[in-house]
Amino acid sequence: MPKILWADDEIDILKPQILFLQEKGYEVITVSNGYDAIEECNQQNDLDIIFLDESMPGLSGLETLNRIKDDHPNIPIVMITKNEAETVMEEAIGSRISDYLIKPVNPNQILLTLKKLTENKRLVSEKVMTGYQQDFRSILMDINQANSVDEWVEIYKKIMNWELKMDSSRSQDMSDILNTQKTEANGEFSRFVDRNYHDWIAEPDDAPVMSWNLMRKKVFPRLSDDRPTIFILLDNLRYDQWKVLAPIISERFRITSEEHFFSILPTTTQYSRNAIFGGMMPSEIAKFYPDWWKNDAEEGGKNQFESDLLGKQLEKVYRKPLKWTYQKITNLHAARLLQDNATDYLQYDFSAIVYNFIDMLSHARTEMDVLKELAGDETAYRSLTQSWFLHSPLWAAMQRWAEKKPLRIVITTDHGTIRVKTPTKVIADRDTTTNLRYKVGKNLQYEAKDVLEIRDPDKVGLPRPNVSSAFIFAKDDRFFLYPNNYTYYHNYYKNTFQHGGISLEEMICPFIVLEAK
């Protein structure tokens, strides 16, 4: 039974309202002053809500509010007042009241407030469950009938938006059903990519915007005015992660465009990000700039020449004088420098910033037990991403940029990640790559239904390390394991976030354009 504490120096006049609440099943404790209200709060450990008169003699309602909040910050407090002065309400709201009512209050007003504050989670949960149940069949039909890029993007966004709504409802049964539907969607999407990927590379005019033509089609056309443009690439940023960052960012920026592009395969930094900055497929980078490309088995960093590739692309494609800079953030020291020198970027027409935190988070989560606990599933992974961003030097820098107008910021990524669940065996020689979501090597043996096989890498813009090299890409939530120590590695990698293969989460990437408010 919900328990209410009601503090009002005219409590006797409120008997009709109190009887009304008791008939509705509420337990109501009454006091006539702030001191008694504080004492009851300290004695009662199961109060659900407090009604507090603003103009009590002795200890005022606002003073009582502040003292209660010091010791009981999580109890909702509703301020009841005769005073409609703006300054009084601003002070009350600033002191973290949950709602306020103007005297005289009628019973239905009180009941509505109680339901909003004490039953809000239940009502929201019921609404989410009902909404998803109604939408379930529609999504299922869309999955079975989808045959275009735009249709798959809409399916992905629908599923992710329901997942985000269920984060707050905490309905495990409904979440399990949604996860099953997401798995089915990824299975059908993998077959869609299998049927169309070769054509996308061969006929780019009929294909979605992809990594290799992202800058030319979505970024460079926006550089035609005099506003500085800051291009931020957050490695591994998924659509759902963007959606939990959006409310924070929209406090300081207008979201003028929310678009998408498709990552090339493999959905890894080495391939997709080099393609973004080079403006060409990996096989072309290896051909025209052999010193700037390393195959998987070669020693050394695979993304050391992004700035050089961007410079060449600007010379070739943009063809206009442009003052630009490039910065890669891979550690806290570099992030602090970005924050401290934020305004320096405004002297450039175009600034490209690569920020690697989310990528490091996904890899660390695989390797560190504490992060496996903190980011055990998608809900926790989103929460951790949101918490990081809110306190990051990147957000601090963005807030400094928000003070400068006019300004444009582009936020995007190179690929996403998927939580892998289903192992599939691969047999290969020792020179084969170690990535869990794709393999490149010779004499690969695998379950054909689980992969997209590319026997001729040149046809999809991939370099061939050896004459007989082939690529395979894991579909949906599968991950590759060798027969040796199969059970150990199955347990070790199951439910970790990986990338490199084919899934909605890895391939459909957010592309966001912001302007300072």
C-alpha positions as CSV (number, residue, x, y, z in Angstrom):
1,M,0.0,0.0,0.0
2,P,1.5,3.4,-1.0
3,K,2.4,5.5,2.1
4,I,2.0,9.3,2.0
5,L,3.3,11.9,4.5
6,W,1.2,15.1,4.4
7,A,2.6,18.2,6.2
8,D,0.3,21.2,6.4
9,D,-0.5,23.6,9.3
10,E,-4.2,23.5,8.3
11,I,-4.2,19.7,8.1
12,D,-7.7,19.5,9.8
13,I,-9.2,21.3,6.8
14,L,-7.8,18.6,4.5
15,K,-9.8,15.7,6.1
16,P,-12.0,15.2,3.0
17,Q,-9.0,14.8,0.8
18,I,-7.3,12.5,3.2
19,L,-10.4,10.3,3.5
20,F,-10.7,10.2,-0.3
21,L,-7.1,8.9,-0.5
22,Q,-7.6,6.3,2.2
23,E,-10.7,5.0,0.4
24,K,-8.4,4.6,-2.7
25,G,-6.0,2.4,-0.7
26,Y,-3.4,5.0,0.3
27,E,-2.0,5.2,3.9
28,V,-1.7,8.8,4.9
29,I,0.4,10.1,7.8
30,T,-0.4,13.7,8.8
31,V,1.7,16.3,10.6
32,S,1.1,20.1,11.1
33,N,4.6,21.5,10.9
34,G,8.0,21.1,9.3
35,Y,9.8,19.8,12.3
36,D,7.3,16.9,12.7
37,A,7.6,16.2,9.0
38,I,11.4,15.8,9.3
39,E,11.0,13.6,12.4
40,E,8.5,11.3,10.6
41,C,10.8,11.0,7.6
42,N,13.6,9.8,9.8
43,Q,11.3,7.3,11.6
44,Q,9.5,6.0,8.5
45,N,11.7,4.1,6.1
46,D,9.0,3.3,3.5
47,L,7.5,6.6,2.5
48,D,6.5,6.7,-1.1
49,I,5.7,10.4,-1.4
50,I,5.5,13.6,0.7
51,F,3.0,16.5,0.3
52,L,4.5,19.6,1.8
53,D,2.7,23.0,2.4
54,E,4.9,25.9,1.3
55,S,3.7,28.4,3.9
56,M,3.9,26.7,7.2
57,P,4.8,28.8,10.3
58,G,8.1,28.1,12.1
59,L,10.1,26.0,9.6
60,S,8.8,27.0,6.1
61,G,8.0,24.5,3.4
62,L,11.1,25.4,1.5
63,E,13.4,25.0,4.5
64,T,11.7,21.7,5.4
65,L,12.1,20.6,1.8
66,N,15.8,21.2,1.8
67,R,16.4,19.4,5.1
68,I,14.4,16.4,4.0
69,K,16.3,16.2,0.7
70,D,19.6,16.3,2.5
71,D,18.8,13.0,4.2
72,H,16.2,11.5,1.8
73,P,17.1,12.6,-1.7
74,N,15.0,9.9,-3.4
75,I,11.6,10.5,-1.9
76,P,9.4,12.5,-4.3
77,I,8.1,15.7,-2.7
78,V,5.1,17.7,-4.0
79,M,4.9,21.3,-2.9
80,I,1.4,22.7,-2.2
81,T,1.2,26.5,-2.1
82,K,-1.2,29.4,-2.2
83,N,1.7,31.5,-3.5
84,E,2.0,31.6,-7.3
85,A,5.0,33.9,-7.3
86,E,7.5,32.9,-9.9
87,T,10.5,33.3,-7.6
88,V,9.0,31.0,-5.0
89,M,8.3,28.2,-7.6
90,E,11.8,28.6,-9.1
91,E,13.3,28.1,-5.7
92,A,11.2,25.1,-5.1
93,I,11.9,23.6,-8.4
94,G,15.6,24.3,-8.0
95,S,15.4,22.3,-4.7
96,R,14.3,19.2,-6.6
97,I,10.6,19.1,-6.0
98,S,8.8,16.4,-8.1
99,D,5.7,18.4,-8.7
100,Y,3.6,21.3,-7.2
101,L,-0.1,22.0,-6.7
102,I,-1.9,25.3,-6.1
103,K,-4.4,25.6,-3.3
104,P,-7.2,24.8,-3.0
105,V,-6.5,21.3,-4.3
106,N,-9.3,18.9,-5.1
107,P,-9.0,15.1,-4.6
108,N,-8.7,14.3,-8.3
109,Q,-5.7,16.6,-8.7
110,I,-4.0,14.8,-5.8
111,L,-4.9,11.4,-7.2
112,L,-3.5,12.3,-10.6
113,T,-0.2,13.5,-9.1
114,L,0.1,10.3,-7.0
115,K,-0.4,8.1,-10.1
116,K,2.1,10.1,-12.0
117,L,4.8,9.9,-9.4
118,T,4.2,6.6,-7.7
119,E,2.8,4.5,-10.6
120,N,4.7,6.2,-13.4
121,K,7.1,3.3,-14.0
122,R,4.3,0.7,-14.0
123,L,2.2,2.8,-16.4
124,V,5.1,3.4,-18.7
125,S,6.0,-0.3,-18.6
126,E,2.4,-1.3,-19.4
127,K,2.3,1.2,-22.3
128,V,5.6,0.0,-23.7
129,M,4.5,-3.6,-23.6
130,T,1.2,-2.9,-25.2
131,G,2.8,-0.8,-27.9
132,Y,5.4,-3.4,-28.7
133,Q,2.7,-6.2,-28.8
134,Q,0.7,-4.1,-31.3
135,D,3.9,-3.4,-33.4
136,F,5.3,-6.9,-33.2
137,R,3.4,-8.4,-36.1
138,S,4.0,-5.3,-38.3
139,I,7.8,-5.6,-37.7
140,L,7.7,-9.3,-38.4
141,M,5.9,-8.6,-41.7
142,D,8.5,-5.9,-42.6
143,I,11.4,-8.3,-41.8
144,N,9.9,-11.0,-44.1
145,Q,9.2,-8.6,-46.9
146,A,12.1,-6.1,-46.8
147,N,14.0,-5.9,-50.0
148,S,15.6,-2.4,-50.0
149,V,18.2,-0.6,-48.1
150,D,15.7,2.0,-46.8
151,E,13.3,-0.7,-45.6
152,W,16.1,-2.4,-43.6
153,V,17.2,0.9,-42.1
154,E,13.6,1.5,-40.9
155,I,13.4,-2.0,-39.4
156,Y,16.7,-1.5,-37.6
157,K,15.6,1.9,-36.2
158,K,12.2,0.5,-35.1
159,I,13.8,-2.4,-33.2
160,M,16.4,-0.2,-31.6
161,N,13.8,2.4,-30.5
162,W,11.7,-0.4,-28.9
163,E,14.8,-1.6,-27.2
164,L,15.5,1.8,-25.8
165,K,11.9,2.1,-24.5
166,M,12.3,-1.2,-22.8
167,D,15.4,0.0,-21.0
168,S,13.1,2.0,-18.7
169,S,10.2,-0.5,-18.5
170,R,12.5,-3.4,-17.4
171,S,10.1,-6.1,-18.7
172,Q,12.3,-9.1,-19.1
173,D,9.7,-11.3,-20.9
174,M,9.1,-8.6,-23.5
175,S,12.8,-7.9,-23.9
176,D,13.4,-11.6,-24.6
177,I,10.8,-11.5,-27.3
178,L,12.3,-8.4,-28.8
179,N,15.8,-9.9,-28.7
180,T,14.5,-13.0,-30.6
181,Q,12.9,-10.7,-33.2
182,K,16.2,-8.8,-33.5
183,T,18.0,-12.1,-34.1
184,E,15.5,-13.0,-36.8
185,A,15.9,-9.5,-38.4
186,N,19.7,-9.9,-38.4
187,G,19.4,-13.3,-40.1
188,E,17.2,-11.9,-42.9
189,F,19.4,-8.8,-43.2
190,S,22.5,-11.0,-43.6
191,R,20.8,-12.8,-46.5
192,F,19.9,-9.5,-48.0
193,V,23.5,-8.3,-47.8
194,D,24.7,-11.7,-49.2
195,R,22.5,-11.2,-52.3
196,N,23.4,-7.5,-52.9
197,Y,26.9,-6.7,-51.6
198,H,28.7,-7.5,-54.9
199,D,26.3,-5.2,-56.8
200,W,26.7,-2.4,-54.3
201,I,30.4,-2.3,-55.0
202,A,30.1,-2.8,-58.7
203,E,27.3,-0.3,-59.2
204,P,27.7,2.4,-56.5
205,D,25.1,4.7,-58.1
206,D,22.5,2.2,-57.1
207,A,23.9,1.4,-53.7
208,P,23.6,3.0,-50.3
209,V,26.2,5.6,-49.3
210,M,29.1,3.5,-48.0
211,S,32.4,4.1,-46.2
212,W,34.4,4.9,-49.3
213,N,32.1,7.6,-50.7
214,L,30.9,9.0,-47.4
215,M,33.0,12.1,-47.4
216,R,32.3,12.9,-51.0
217,K,28.5,12.4,-50.7
218,K,27.7,13.6,-47.2
219,V,30.6,15.7,-45.8
220,F,32.2,17.7,-48.6
221,P,28.9,19.2,-50.0
222,R,28.4,20.7,-46.5
223,L,31.6,22.7,-46.7
224,S,30.4,25.3,-49.2
225,D,29.6,28.1,-46.7
226,D,31.9,30.0,-44.4
227,R,31.1,28.1,-41.2
228,P,33.8,26.0,-39.6
229,T,32.9,22.3,-39.8
230,I,34.1,19.8,-37.2
231,F,33.9,16.2,-38.2
232,I,33.9,13.8,-35.2
233,L,34.3,10.1,-35.9
234,L,33.5,8.1,-32.8
235,D,34.9,4.6,-33.4
236,N,32.3,1.9,-32.9
237,L,29.3,4.2,-32.3
238,R,26.0,2.4,-32.9
239,Y,22.7,3.9,-33.6
240,D,21.3,3.0,-30.2
241,Q,24.4,4.6,-28.5
242,W,23.8,7.8,-30.6
243,K,20.2,7.8,-29.3
244,V,21.2,7.9,-25.7
245,L,23.7,10.7,-26.4
246,A,21.2,12.7,-28.4
247,P,19.3,14.2,-25.3
248,I,22.6,15.4,-23.8
249,I,23.8,16.9,-27.1
250,S,20.5,18.5,-27.9
251,E,20.7,20.7,-24.8
252,R,23.4,22.7,-26.6
253,F,22.9,21.9,-30.3
254,R,20.1,21.6,-32.8
255,I,20.1,18.3,-34.6
256,T,19.6,19.5,-38.2
257,S,20.0,16.1,-39.8
258,E,19.9,12.5,-38.7
259,E,21.1,10.2,-41.5
260,H,22.9,6.9,-42.1
261,F,25.5,5.2,-44.3
262,F,26.6,1.6,-44.6
263,S,30.0,0.3,-43.5
264,I,31.9,-1.7,-46.0
265,L,33.0,-5.2,-45.2
266,P,35.0,-6.1,-43.1
267,T,33.3,-3.8,-40.5
268,T,36.6,-3.0,-38.8
269,T,38.7,0.1,-38.3
270,Q,41.4,-1.1,-40.6
271,Y,39.1,-1.4,-43.6
272,S,36.1,0.9,-43.0
273,R,38.0,3.9,-41.6
274,N,40.8,3.9,-44.1
275,A,38.1,3.8,-46.8
276,I,36.3,6.8,-45.2
277,F,39.5,9.0,-45.2
278,G,40.9,7.6,-48.4
279,G,37.7,8.0,-50.4
280,M,38.3,4.6,-52.0
281,M,38.1,0.9,-51.4
282,P,40.9,-0.8,-49.5
283,S,42.2,-2.6,-52.7
284,E,42.6,0.9,-54.3
285,I,44.5,2.2,-51.3
286,A,46.8,-0.8,-51.5
287,K,47.3,-0.3,-55.2
288,F,47.9,3.5,-55.3
289,Y,49.4,4.0,-51.9
290,P,51.1,0.7,-51.0
291,D,53.2,2.3,-48.3
292,W,50.1,3.3,-46.5
293,W,48.3,-0.1,-46.4
294,K,49.2,-3.1,-44.4
295,N,47.4,-6.4,-44.7
296,D,46.0,-8.2,-41.7
297,A,49.0,-10.4,-41.1
298,E,51.6,-7.7,-41.5
299,E,53.3,-6.0,-38.5
300,G,52.5,-2.4,-37.5
301,G,49.5,-0.1,-37.1
302,K,46.8,-0.4,-39.7
303,N,45.5,3.1,-39.5
304,Q,48.7,5.3,-39.3
305,F,48.0,7.2,-42.5
306,E,44.5,8.5,-42.1
307,S,45.6,12.1,-42.3
308,D,47.6,11.5,-45.5
309,L,44.7,9.7,-47.1
310,L,42.3,12.5,-46.1
311,G,44.7,15.1,-47.6
312,K,44.9,13.1,-50.9
313,Q,41.1,12.8,-51.0
314,L,40.7,16.6,-50.4
315,E,43.1,17.3,-53.3
316,K,41.4,15.0,-55.6
317,V,37.7,15.5,-54.8
318,Y,37.2,18.9,-53.1
319,R,39.3,20.9,-55.4
320,K,38.9,24.2,-53.5
321,P,41.3,26.0,-51.1
322,L,40.6,24.6,-47.7
323,K,42.3,25.1,-44.3
324,W,42.0,21.8,-42.5
325,T,43.4,19.7,-39.7
326,Y,43.2,16.2,-38.5
327,Q,43.5,14.9,-34.9
328,K,43.3,11.4,-33.4
329,I,42.4,10.9,-29.8
330,T,43.6,7.6,-28.4
331,N,44.4,8.4,-24.7
332,L,43.4,10.8,-21.9
333,H,46.3,13.2,-22.5
334,A,45.2,13.8,-26.1
335,A,41.6,14.1,-24.9
336,R,42.6,16.8,-22.4
337,L,44.5,18.7,-25.1
338,L,41.4,18.6,-27.3
339,Q,39.4,20.1,-24.4
340,D,42.0,22.8,-23.6
341,N,42.6,23.8,-27.2
342,A,39.0,23.5,-28.4
343,T,38.7,27.0,-29.7
344,D,41.8,26.5,-31.9
345,Y,39.8,24.2,-34.2
346,L,37.6,27.2,-35.1
347,Q,40.3,28.7,-37.2
348,Y,40.0,25.9,-39.7
349,D,37.4,25.4,-42.4
350,F,37.4,21.7,-41.7
351,S,38.6,19.7,-38.7
352,A,38.6,15.9,-38.6
353,I,38.7,14.3,-35.2
354,V,38.9,10.6,-34.6
355,Y,37.9,9.7,-31.0
356,N,38.6,6.1,-30.0
357,F,37.0,5.7,-26.6
358,I,34.0,3.4,-27.6
359,D,36.3,1.1,-29.5
360,M,38.6,0.8,-26.5
361,L,35.6,0.2,-24.3
362,S,34.3,-2.7,-26.4
363,H,37.8,-4.3,-26.5
364,A,38.4,-3.8,-22.8
365,R,35.0,-5.2,-22.0
366,T,36.1,-8.5,-23.7
367,E,39.3,-8.6,-21.7
368,M,38.4,-7.2,-18.3
369,D,36.1,-9.0,-15.9
370,V,35.0,-5.8,-14.2
371,L,33.8,-4.3,-17.5
372,K,32.0,-7.5,-18.4
373,E,30.0,-6.9,-15.3
374,L,29.5,-3.2,-15.9
375,A,28.5,-3.7,-19.5
376,G,26.9,-7.1,-19.4
377,D,24.3,-6.4,-22.1
378,E,23.2,-3.7,-24.6
379,T,21.3,-1.7,-21.9
380,A,24.4,-1.5,-19.7
381,Y,26.6,-0.9,-22.7
382,R,24.5,2.1,-23.7
383,S,24.4,3.4,-20.1
384,L,28.2,3.2,-19.8
385,T,28.6,5.0,-23.1
386,Q,26.3,7.7,-22.0
387,S,28.0,8.1,-18.6
388,W,31.4,8.3,-20.3
389,F,30.3,11.0,-22.8
390,L,28.6,13.2,-20.2
391,H,31.9,13.4,-18.3
392,S,34.3,13.3,-21.2
393,P,36.7,15.9,-22.5
394,L,35.0,15.6,-25.8
395,W,31.6,16.9,-24.4
396,A,33.5,19.6,-22.6
397,A,35.1,20.7,-25.9
398,M,31.7,20.5,-27.7
399,Q,30.2,22.8,-25.1
400,R,32.9,25.3,-25.8
401,W,32.2,25.1,-29.5
402,A,28.5,25.6,-28.8
403,E,29.3,29.1,-27.6
404,K,30.7,30.0,-31.0
405,K,28.3,30.7,-33.9
406,P,28.0,29.9,-36.7
407,L,29.4,26.4,-36.4
408,R,28.6,22.9,-37.8
409,I,29.5,19.6,-36.2
410,V,29.2,16.2,-37.9
411,I,29.1,13.1,-35.7
412,T,29.5,9.7,-37.3
413,T,31.4,6.4,-36.9
414,D,33.2,3.9,-39.1
415,H,31.3,0.8,-38.0
416,G,29.2,-0.6,-35.1
417,T,29.4,-3.7,-32.9
418,I,27.2,-6.7,-32.2
419,R,26.9,-8.8,-29.1
420,V,27.9,-12.2,-30.4
421,K,26.1,-15.3,-29.1
422,T,26.4,-18.2,-31.6
423,P,29.7,-19.9,-32.2
424,T,30.6,-21.4,-35.6
425,K,33.7,-23.6,-36.3
426,V,36.4,-22.6,-38.7
427,I,39.5,-24.6,-39.7
428,A,42.3,-22.5,-41.2
429,D,46.1,-22.4,-41.4
430,R,48.2,-20.4,-39.0
431,D,48.5,-17.3,-41.2
432,T,44.7,-16.7,-41.1
433,T,43.5,-13.6,-39.3
434,T,42.4,-13.8,-35.6
435,N,39.3,-11.6,-35.9
436,L,36.1,-13.3,-34.5
437,R,33.8,-11.9,-37.2
438,Y,35.8,-12.3,-40.4
439,K,38.7,-14.3,-41.7
440,V,41.0,-13.8,-44.5
441,G,43.3,-16.7,-45.5
442,K,43.9,-19.8,-47.6
443,N,42.1,-23.2,-47.3
444,L,39.3,-22.0,-45.1
445,Q,36.8,-24.6,-44.0
446,Y,33.6,-23.4,-42.4
447,E,29.8,-23.8,-42.3
448,A,28.6,-22.3,-45.5
449,K,25.2,-21.2,-44.1
450,D,26.9,-19.1,-41.4
451,V,29.1,-16.9,-43.7
452,L,29.3,-14.7,-46.7
453,E,32.2,-16.0,-48.7
454,I,34.3,-13.8,-51.0
455,R,36.5,-16.0,-53.2
456,D,37.5,-13.1,-55.4
457,P,38.3,-10.1,-53.1
458,D,39.1,-7.8,-56.0
459,K,35.4,-7.8,-57.0
460,V,34.4,-6.2,-53.7
461,G,37.3,-3.8,-53.3
462,L,39.5,-5.9,-50.9
463,P,43.2,-6.5,-51.3
464,R,44.4,-10.1,-51.7
465,P,47.3,-10.9,-49.4
466,N,48.0,-14.1,-51.4
467,V,46.8,-15.4,-54.8
468,S,44.5,-18.0,-53.1
469,S,43.3,-15.8,-50.3
470,A,39.6,-15.6,-49.6
471,F,37.4,-13.7,-47.1
472,I,34.6,-15.0,-45.0
473,F,32.2,-12.8,-42.9
474,A,30.1,-14.1,-40.0
475,K,26.4,-13.5,-40.4
476,D,24.0,-12.2,-37.7
477,D,25.4,-12.9,-34.1
478,R,27.8,-15.7,-35.0
479,F,31.5,-15.7,-34.1
480,F,34.3,-17.9,-35.4
481,L,36.1,-20.4,-33.2
482,Y,38.8,-22.9,-34.0
483,P,38.3,-26.6,-32.9
484,N,41.2,-26.3,-30.5
485,N,40.0,-25.2,-27.0
486,Y,36.6,-24.7,-28.4
487,T,34.6,-24.8,-25.1
488,Y,37.0,-22.4,-23.4
489,Y,36.9,-19.7,-26.1
490,H,33.2,-20.2,-26.5
491,N,32.6,-19.3,-22.9
492,Y,35.2,-16.5,-23.0
493,Y,33.8,-14.7,-26.1
494,K,30.1,-15.4,-25.9
495,N,28.1,-12.2,-25.2
496,T,31.1,-9.9,-26.0
497,F,30.8,-7.0,-28.4
498,Q,32.6,-7.7,-31.7
499,H,32.8,-6.3,-35.2
500,G,33.9,-7.3,-38.6
501,G,30.9,-9.2,-39.9
502,I,27.4,-8.7,-41.2
503,S,24.7,-7.3,-38.9
504,L,22.4,-4.4,-38.6
505,E,24.3,-3.1,-35.7
506,E,27.7,-3.2,-37.5
507,M,26.8,-2.0,-40.9
508,I,24.1,0.7,-40.5
509,C,26.0,3.7,-39.1
510,P,24.6,7.0,-37.8
511,F,25.5,10.3,-39.5
512,I,24.4,13.3,-37.5
513,V,24.7,17.0,-38.3
514,L,24.5,19.6,-35.5
515,E,24.4,23.4,-35.3
516,A,25.0,25.5,-32.2
517,K,21.7,26.8,-30.7
